[in-house]
């Protein structure tokens, strides 16, 4: 958490929704012995204020922890202990530390550094190459000093280094620093990853114990040097990659040599910087001071200690980088050859064999040409030296797909593959475009399989559903069904069967659980001939579990999902997205059973894994953040829940818009967190906006029904029970119409209705509503469930005389 907000890692979170802009309110007047003047910066763990101290009179940077977690407090204590050991002109000084008596928040006061971050200082003004190297030397010497005191910084980057008007760099933010032989060893576990991706060494990215070595900081210094001498990061893709991708990039890819970015660095300077950036720790400088010493030698025109890599090393790195492409091409060639041999082997006669061979040869040639175009995207001559992402290769392939027009069936297969890959990356628009391309190509095929068009339409329905376009999804599904009314082949009969699963998904998402359950049961009963690990069969089991959860049938649901998790873990591995999806479904069951400590711990683990595997903006990652916020709210940890709910709301709104069910569920979580933290005006504003938007919809997603209920309970907490009764009286008929009176949601909302009726003085109706709610809750959730006990307590309170 630096003292200014130029670094995107440390800018305050925004959720992208105007009516949810965080109202910070007035600043605290004082914290401890300091008068608060303004906010300098904000990070995940807390905030930095510009504050004024009276004795001695001076302005300071006051860092305050906002998180109440034990880990946050322990890291804060470690930062104080770390800074207390450091007294160097290149490190921002610690003045003092304490705890605010009124709020209980710990604080530390530090030297206020007037200046701009290192990158802006070096790249935003006319600094000479020599002056940049001189600043680098000072930074390396300050880091070397910290190393000599047993301190590893572990998050060095330009944003954590400010340069004052005299040109003196000052290193900030030792929040994740590590003390050698520290009693806080447990704060950083093997496998835990801390730092900022573009500046992290391979061993730090992997969470290896080797990261607790001064050479990890040396790598970060090398990345900083590369950036301020060339204006670019060594690995630009790291700014947007996941942790999993980042580790592969840094291990397997060489940065473009510094001298190619800036010819003025050619020679010893480039060699020194690239040595600090070596992927292997043993090839780097052994200390930050050694790096500084070689930079001194460059300026003094003396021989340097670093040596350029050998030819063998360069060749081995090249081979390692291109191993996957080589294997892929070999695999493609093998498949094409085998396909041709098999076709010839099983042809009915010689003439058919020749015809089939010619067809396979044409398809093979078209496929190879298409692969050539795909892989050309990785050619530096095509990319002008830039790095290549999976997405960029997909985009290049999508643009080149028209080259397959002469082989429409090959084009259709390629389009379906690209569509599915785009879907896995949550790029719905591109996935739909590829699906449309396949449907268009199908019109030119005279003898296409009878089930191909309905399957493409079924896939399109799934894509529309994922993108939140319910009406379009239903239309595509109806078109597919019309083509399969009288299936004439086994494959067409299988496609007709699978339509039941697709229909169930649509019904589930549009708030019709009863008919969704019927469609799922029809599919699963007819799916005996399909393999157990069939994707649709497994996904149908997940949908069935979700519907059972919503209906309160938790005992039936848990064994099914735990069995699926076990099978997917064995078959696909722990980090496969499908395994993670099944685990997140189990989180929903844990919440429904009231096991909130378990659900919070599992949600946090899944959020970490999904961020690493899929990236922070993927829909599945956002869903994990939403689930984590829900569990934390149920545990009364609203301040911890709020940033996760905001991240989910921002991501869903950006992807689907404000009216989507997942966006609204995240907004409800934000509103509830505001309630719990006493910000009722913000909570009410969110609820009213959501209710207004829901009035435009004929039916609501099941999870969206909670909006009006939550608003009613907010009104009740403020003593506005007449308004609360009106909201619930309008809600209950909607729930009855969509879910039925036996659904647990109806009983929960009816219990709240009874509470508000009693509080408003309508005791007789309150008793009737609560009696019915108790009976329904006992049947759906059991007599010992938390919600059942709450309803009984409310009913008993109505018969208790008030004093």
Protein Blocks (a to p, Z undefined) as FASTA:
>chain_A
ZZbfkbfklgccdehiaklcccebjadfbgcjbdcfbdfbdcfkbccdddddfbdcdddd
ddddfbfcfklmmmmmmmmmmmmmpccfkbccdfbdcddfklopacddddddedddfklm
mmmpccdfklmmmmmmmmmmmmmmmmmnopafklacfklpccdfkopacdehjllgcceh
iaklmmpcghiacdjfklccfklmnopaklmcfklmmmmmmmmmmmmmnopafblmlmmm
cfklmmmmmmmpccddfklmmmmlgcjklmmmmmmmpmblklmcfbfklmmmmmmmmmno
pacfbdcddfklmmmmmmmmmmmmmmmmmmmmmmmmmmmmmmmmmpmblmlmmmmmmmmm
mmmmmmmmmmmmmmmmmpmklnnopacdfklmmmmmmmmmmmmmmmmmlmmmmmmmmmmm
mmmnopaklmmmmmmmmmmmmmmpmkbcfklmmmmmmmmmmmmmmnopaklmmmmmmmmm
mmmmmccbfklmmmmmmmmmmmmmmmmmnopaklmmmmmmmmmmmmmmpcfklmklmmmm
mmmmmmmmmnopamlmmmmmmmmmmmmmmmnojklmklmmmmmmmmmmmmmnopaklmmm
mmmmmmmmmmmmnopkbmklmmmmmmmmmmmmmnopaklmmmmmmmmmmmmmmmnojkbm
klmmmmmmmmmmmmmnopamlmmmmmmmmmmmmmmpmbdcfklmmmmmmmmmmmmmnopa
mlmmmmmmmmmmmmmmmnopkbmklmmmmmmmmmmmmmnopamlmmmmmmmmmmmmmmmn
opkbmklmmmmmmmmmmmpccZZ
